[in-house]
Amino acid sequence: MANSTLLELVTQVSNELGIPTPLNVVGNISQDVIQLYGLMNACGYELLRKADWQQLIKQNLFTTQYIQSYGYTTPTSLTNNTIYGLDSSVAAIDDTYQVVGTGVNNATYVSSVVSAGDGSYSVILNQPLASATTSVAPTAAFTGTFTLNYYDANSIYQFGGGGLAGVAIGQYVIGNNIAYGTTVASFGYDSGVGVWYVTLSQNVLTGDYINETVSFYSSLPSTTLFNFQKVKYAMPSDYDATVPRTHWDKSKRWEMLGPEDAQQWEWLLSGYISTGPRIRWRIFQNLFQIWPGNSTGERLGFEYRSKAWALSSTGTVKNSFTADTDTCIYPDRLMVLMCKLKYFEGKGFDTTAMFRNYRDELETVIAQNTSSANLSFAPRPGTVLIGYDNIPDSNYGAEH
């Protein structure tokens, strides 16, 4: 049998209190009805904390996400917090992903993803790289890099030193905000402004940059495999509280360890020995965070207490009553008695009887909401395999 609707509950309360019965609740301009509407929602919010209602215990299951892509990082004399040359699979990742690969420090996360404009992508990291994955040697006639300004979309100006000796058309140009695969289209000396310049095969990625550094290479850098592991997962939209000891790595059939406190979590992120076969977890900044990340699809899950105690007429879960046809997970009588108690409290009436009725109903409902374990006042040792009835008095181990 379905629980009563909001209108039916308010009607029952009104009838028992001897006040006018409303034809509707939501949108009613009667002060009494407005008050009862607010009190009904207050009952729902407060009952949420009174017990672990079985109707509100849910399971959250998800599979760890990861992306693998080949890319390269430049020598540290250039920008050293960017991975270049990645394929389009990385376009969908965000700052909930950590990065694992050659030259990447522990606990390095994605800051942003930038399209290079040539089909490849660059990933900006939240901290500098420990080392570059490649150190491509420049052409034999070119032995250095040049400080520059970008003055227009696809040209680099204001080269110092002895001009651009050693630069050749078709050479690859590598530097911050220069797309992977960009080559020298032309070069020369601009007598109008008195500086050397290089025209690129495609536009720089963003804006004008001052005092950047570029290098010219006869071939593109070799690439290495990087793992982008999602380690921060959104909580369910109706999440209220977690149920302890329900967090499991279902793929490995191991319980996850946690919740870790702030000190333990920093040790995991920063310590030398902080990884192992067991996944550890923490809820931080409203995200379910795991450590270490996975480059496989691990099935993880945990139970939680939902705050969606109300239901629409179509069965959609809600956090409040918002329509006359809404129902809730709590028994009708409990809602009616609690609402009457709050009504009396609001009016300043004596609540002794009201409180007793509500308390008795609440205790009964909580006791009947879920089953409880059978506990013995005189427990005995188990005798499934061996017990006092078949243990000899002496001569243990002797042959008979």
VMD Tcl script that draws the C-alpha trace (Angstrom):
set ca {
  {0.00 0.00 0.00}
  {1.41 3.35 -1.09}
  {1.97 6.09 1.45}
  {-0.38 9.08 1.47}
  {0.29 12.16 -0.63}
  {1.24 15.52 0.81}
  {-2.34 16.74 0.36}
  {-3.71 13.67 2.12}
  {-1.27 14.07 5.03}
  {-2.10 17.75 5.51}
  {-5.81 16.94 5.27}
  {-5.46 14.34 8.04}
  {-3.54 16.77 10.26}
  {-6.11 19.50 9.65}
  {-8.99 17.18 10.49}
  {-7.35 16.05 13.74}
  {-6.53 19.63 14.76}
  {-9.99 20.90 13.90}
  {-8.82 23.53 11.45}
  {-10.18 24.12 7.89}
  {-9.31 21.35 5.44}
  {-7.47 22.63 2.36}
  {-8.27 21.73 -1.24}
  {-4.59 22.11 -2.13}
  {-1.33 22.64 -0.24}
  {1.33 23.89 -2.65}
  {0.42 27.42 -3.66}
  {-2.29 27.81 -1.01}
  {-2.37 31.34 0.46}
  {-3.87 30.32 3.83}
  {-1.35 30.96 6.59}
  {-2.28 27.72 8.39}
  {-1.79 25.69 5.22}
  {1.51 27.43 4.47}
  {2.65 26.57 7.99}
  {1.57 22.92 7.69}
  {3.35 22.68 4.34}
  {6.57 23.95 5.91}
  {6.17 21.67 8.93}
  {5.69 18.61 6.71}
  {9.02 19.31 5.00}
  {10.62 19.96 8.40}
  {9.41 16.52 9.53}
  {11.03 14.93 6.50}
  {14.34 16.70 7.06}
  {14.53 15.83 10.75}
  {13.40 12.20 10.45}
  {16.28 11.71 8.03}
  {18.61 11.94 11.06}
  {16.57 9.80 13.43}
  {17.45 6.39 12.00}
  {19.17 4.56 9.15}
  {15.95 4.04 7.22}
  {16.28 0.99 5.00}
  {14.41 2.77 2.20}
  {17.17 5.37 2.07}
  {20.16 3.02 2.02}
  {21.45 2.78 -1.54}
  {24.45 1.34 -3.34}
  {26.75 3.39 -5.53}
  {28.64 1.35 -8.13}
  {31.11 2.69 -10.68}
  {34.05 1.56 -12.80}
  {37.36 3.37 -12.65}
  {38.13 5.37 -15.77}
  {41.46 5.86 -17.48}
  {42.95 6.95 -20.80}
  {46.31 6.02 -22.29}
  {47.96 8.18 -24.93}
  {51.42 8.67 -26.38}
  {53.00 12.10 -26.07}
  {56.22 13.85 -25.26}
  {57.57 16.49 -22.89}
  {60.22 19.00 -23.83}
  {63.59 19.56 -22.19}
  {63.25 21.50 -18.96}
  {64.82 24.58 -20.54}
  {61.43 25.00 -22.20}
  {58.01 24.84 -20.60}
  {58.12 21.88 -18.22}
  {54.52 21.38 -17.13}
  {53.03 20.32 -20.48}
  {52.66 17.02 -22.32}
  {52.45 17.49 -26.10}
  {51.35 15.42 -29.06}
  {48.55 13.46 -27.37}
  {45.68 12.03 -29.40}
  {42.05 13.19 -29.25}
  {41.10 10.68 -26.53}
  {42.42 13.11 -23.92}
  {40.00 15.86 -24.97}
  {37.42 14.69 -22.43}
  {39.64 14.52 -19.34}
  {39.65 17.19 -16.63}
  {41.20 18.00 -13.27}
  {39.78 14.83 -11.70}
  {42.52 12.85 -13.49}
  {46.05 12.24 -12.29}
  {48.95 11.62 -14.67}
  {51.43 8.75 -14.50}
  {54.39 8.42 -16.83}
  {58.09 8.99 -17.37}
  {59.24 12.23 -15.79}
  {55.93 12.89 -14.01}
  {56.06 13.59 -10.28}
  {53.89 11.71 -7.79}
  {50.35 13.09 -7.36}
  {50.45 15.20 -10.53}
  {47.00 16.19 -11.80}
  {45.59 17.61 -15.02}
  {45.00 21.36 -14.96}
  {43.61 21.79 -18.47}
  {43.56 20.31 -21.96}
  {44.34 22.41 -25.05}
  {43.73 21.52 -28.68}
  {46.87 22.03 -30.76}
  {44.79 22.68 -33.86}
  {46.45 19.90 -35.84}
  {44.47 16.98 -34.40}
  {46.74 16.55 -31.39}
  {46.26 17.84 -27.84}
  {48.42 19.20 -25.06}
  {47.76 18.56 -21.37}
  {48.81 21.22 -18.85}
  {49.81 19.74 -15.48}
  {49.36 21.22 -12.01}
  {53.08 20.96 -11.21}
  {56.37 20.89 -13.13}
  {57.71 17.66 -14.54}
  {60.66 15.99 -12.87}
  {62.36 15.49 -16.24}
  {61.65 15.55 -19.95}
  {60.78 12.36 -21.81}
  {62.86 13.45 -24.78}
  {65.81 15.70 -25.44}
  {65.90 16.11 -29.20}
  {69.19 17.43 -30.50}
  {68.93 20.58 -32.65}
  {70.27 20.65 -36.19}
  {74.03 20.65 -36.47}
  {74.17 24.32 -37.57}
  {71.84 25.45 -34.79}
  {73.06 25.27 -31.23}
  {70.69 27.34 -29.12}
  {67.28 28.77 -28.48}
  {66.01 32.32 -28.85}
  {63.96 34.62 -26.67}
  {60.93 35.91 -28.54}
  {57.73 37.92 -28.66}
  {54.62 36.84 -30.55}
  {53.42 39.85 -32.45}
  {50.81 38.28 -34.67}
  {48.96 35.01 -35.13}
  {51.63 32.94 -36.86}
  {54.92 34.85 -36.66}
  {57.67 35.01 -34.04}
  {59.70 38.21 -33.81}
  {62.60 39.75 -31.92}
  {65.22 37.05 -32.02}
  {68.50 37.98 -30.43}
  {71.99 36.67 -30.85}
  {73.47 36.29 -34.28}
  {70.22 36.13 -36.21}
  {68.71 32.84 -37.34}
  {71.76 31.05 -38.69}
  {71.01 27.35 -38.91}
  {67.23 27.71 -39.18}
  {65.74 26.09 -42.28}
  {62.29 25.93 -43.80}
  {60.53 22.74 -42.74}
  {62.27 22.43 -39.40}
  {60.00 21.65 -36.45}
  {59.38 24.41 -33.90}
  {58.85 23.42 -30.26}
  {57.87 25.79 -27.48}
  {55.09 26.83 -25.16}
  {51.76 27.48 -26.95}
  {53.10 26.22 -30.25}
  {51.07 23.34 -31.71}
  {52.63 19.93 -32.12}
  {53.91 19.47 -35.66}
  {54.38 23.20 -36.37}
  {57.19 23.87 -38.87}
  {59.13 26.86 -40.18}
  {57.27 28.34 -43.15}
  {59.71 31.23 -43.73}
  {62.26 33.33 -41.87}
  {64.30 36.48 -42.33}
  {65.09 39.96 -41.12}
  {62.42 42.66 -40.82}
  {64.27 45.91 -41.49}
  {61.15 47.90 -40.65}
  {61.34 46.99 -36.97}
  {64.93 45.80 -36.91}
  {64.36 42.24 -35.66}
  {64.61 38.71 -36.97}
  {61.43 36.71 -37.43}
  {60.12 33.24 -38.18}
  {56.76 32.57 -39.81}
  {55.09 29.34 -38.62}
  {53.09 26.80 -40.57}
  {50.13 27.37 -38.23}
  {49.00 29.88 -35.65}
  {50.25 29.88 -32.09}
  {47.69 28.44 -29.66}
  {46.77 31.52 -27.64}
  {47.56 35.21 -27.53}
  {50.87 37.08 -27.37}
  {53.69 35.88 -25.16}
  {56.80 37.72 -24.09}
  {60.16 36.21 -23.22}
  {59.21 32.68 -24.20}
  {61.73 30.22 -25.64}
  {61.59 28.04 -28.75}
  {63.92 25.52 -30.35}
  {64.25 24.25 -33.90}
  {64.65 20.54 -34.63}
  {65.22 18.45 -37.69}
  {62.76 15.80 -36.49}
  {59.89 15.51 -34.03}
  {60.55 14.13 -30.54}
  {59.94 10.47 -29.86}
  {56.87 9.80 -27.74}
  {56.21 7.79 -24.60}
  {53.04 6.35 -23.06}
  {51.22 8.39 -20.42}
  {48.40 7.11 -18.22}
  {45.61 9.51 -17.28}
  {43.77 7.93 -14.33}
  {40.53 9.33 -12.94}
  {40.95 9.39 -9.16}
  {38.17 11.81 -8.14}
  {34.57 10.71 -8.65}
  {31.36 12.69 -8.15}
  {29.17 11.65 -5.24}
  {25.57 10.58 -5.95}
  {23.27 13.60 -6.29}
  {21.19 12.43 -3.31}
  {24.19 11.54 -1.11}
  {23.80 12.31 2.60}
  {26.24 10.04 4.48}
  {28.35 6.97 3.85}
  {27.72 3.58 5.43}
  {30.97 2.43 7.12}
  {32.76 -0.76 6.02}
  {30.80 -1.12 2.77}
  {33.54 0.17 0.44}
  {34.83 -2.63 -1.76}
  {37.01 -3.17 -4.80}
  {34.68 -5.72 -6.35}
  {37.07 -6.61 -9.14}
  {39.80 -7.74 -6.73}
  {37.33 -8.73 -3.98}
  {39.16 -6.64 -1.39}
  {37.72 -4.11 0.98}
  {38.99 -0.60 0.29}
  {40.84 1.04 3.17}
  {39.50 4.30 4.59}
  {38.37 6.86 5.16}
  {41.90 8.24 5.37}
  {42.44 11.42 7.38}
  {44.25 14.47 6.02}
  {47.66 13.45 7.39}
  {47.45 9.90 6.06}
  {46.28 11.17 2.68}
  {49.23 13.53 2.34}
  {51.56 10.68 3.25}
  {50.01 8.65 0.43}
  {50.44 11.49 -2.06}
  {53.91 12.51 -0.97}
  {55.66 9.55 0.65}
  {58.18 7.21 -0.93}
  {56.26 4.04 -0.07}
  {52.60 4.82 -0.50}
  {51.20 2.39 -3.07}
  {50.07 -1.19 -2.81}
  {47.40 -3.61 -3.96}
  {44.69 -2.14 -1.73}
  {42.77 0.94 -2.80}
  {42.47 3.65 -0.16}
  {39.70 6.25 -0.19}
  {38.70 9.62 1.15}
  {35.70 11.91 0.69}
  {37.13 15.38 0.11}
  {35.61 18.47 -1.50}
  {32.45 16.44 -2.16}
  {34.38 13.97 -4.32}
  {35.08 10.30 -3.68}
  {38.86 10.15 -4.06}
  {40.90 6.97 -4.45}
  {44.60 6.17 -4.22}
  {46.41 4.84 -6.12}
  {44.83 5.37 -9.54}
  {44.14 2.49 -11.89}
  {44.97 1.89 -15.53}
  {42.37 -0.89 -15.60}
  {38.62 -0.80 -15.22}
  {38.17 -1.67 -11.55}
  {34.59 -2.12 -10.32}
  {34.19 -0.17 -7.07}
  {31.19 0.37 -4.85}
  {29.86 1.44 -1.47}
  {26.57 1.95 0.32}
  {25.35 5.37 1.34}
  {22.39 7.01 3.00}
  {20.25 9.02 0.61}
  {18.62 12.33 1.53}
  {15.88 11.83 -1.07}
  {13.06 10.97 1.33}
  {10.27 12.30 -0.93}
  {8.91 10.80 -4.15}
  {7.04 12.36 -7.04}
  {3.91 10.76 -8.49}
  {6.12 9.22 -11.20}
  {8.56 7.75 -8.67}
  {11.32 10.36 -9.07}
  {13.26 10.79 -5.82}
  {13.23 14.27 -4.24}
  {14.70 15.99 -1.20}
  {11.48 17.83 -0.29}
  {7.76 17.92 -0.86}
  {7.13 20.21 -3.82}
  {3.78 19.02 -5.16}
  {0.46 17.95 -3.64}
  {0.87 14.49 -5.20}
  {4.29 13.82 -3.64}
  {4.66 10.97 -1.16}
  {7.49 10.06 1.23}
  {9.21 6.99 2.63}
  {8.07 7.59 6.22}
  {4.86 5.97 7.58}
  {1.76 8.18 7.42}
  {1.01 8.07 11.13}
  {4.51 9.15 12.08}
  {4.34 12.14 9.73}
  {0.92 13.17 11.05}
  {1.91 12.95 14.72}
  {5.21 14.77 14.20}
  {3.52 17.53 12.20}
  {0.89 18.00 14.93}
  {3.64 18.20 17.56}
  {5.46 20.88 15.59}
  {2.22 22.77 15.01}
  {1.58 22.86 18.76}
  {5.16 23.95 19.42}
  {4.79 26.76 16.89}
  {1.57 27.97 18.48}
  {2.97 27.81 21.99}
  {0.49 25.14 23.17}
  {1.19 22.39 25.71}
  {2.96 19.57 23.85}
  {3.14 16.90 26.58}
  {0.59 14.54 25.06}
  {1.64 15.33 21.50}
  {5.27 14.53 22.26}
  {4.39 11.24 24.01}
  {2.31 10.07 21.05}
  {5.01 11.04 18.56}
  {7.82 9.41 20.59}
  {5.95 6.12 20.98}
  {5.18 5.99 17.27}
  {8.78 6.85 16.33}
  {10.24 4.10 18.52}
  {7.82 1.55 17.08}
  {8.52 2.57 13.48}
  {12.31 2.49 13.94}
  {12.12 -0.95 15.57}
  {10.05 -2.33 12.71}
  {11.88 -0.60 9.85}
  {14.66 -3.18 9.68}
  {15.29 -6.56 11.24}
  {17.78 -6.91 14.09}
  {20.27 -9.64 14.85}
  {19.40 -12.27 17.49}
  {21.71 -11.89 20.49}
  {22.18 -14.55 23.15}
  {22.57 -13.77 26.84}
  {24.36 -17.13 27.29}
  {26.47 -17.79 24.20}
  {28.19 -21.19 23.89}
  {31.29 -22.16 21.92}
  {30.52 -23.56 18.49}
  {30.40 -27.38 18.16}
  {30.12 -27.78 14.42}
  {33.35 -29.80 13.98}
  {34.65 -30.60 17.45}
  {33.34 -29.83 20.91}
  {33.17 -30.96 24.52}
  {31.11 -34.01 23.58}
  {33.83 -35.61 21.44}
  {37.08 -34.43 23.11}
  {38.72 -37.22 25.18}
  {39.60 -36.61 28.83}
  {43.26 -37.65 28.32}
  {45.75 -39.33 25.93}
  {45.49 -36.63 23.28}
  {47.03 -37.91 20.04}
  {47.29 -41.49 21.24}
  {46.24 -44.29 18.90}
  {43.22 -46.32 19.93}
}
mol new
graphics top color blue
foreach p $ca { graphics top sphere $p radius 0.5 }
foreach p [lrange $ca 0 end-1] q [lrange $ca 1 end] { graphics top cylinder $p $q radius 0.2 }
display resetview
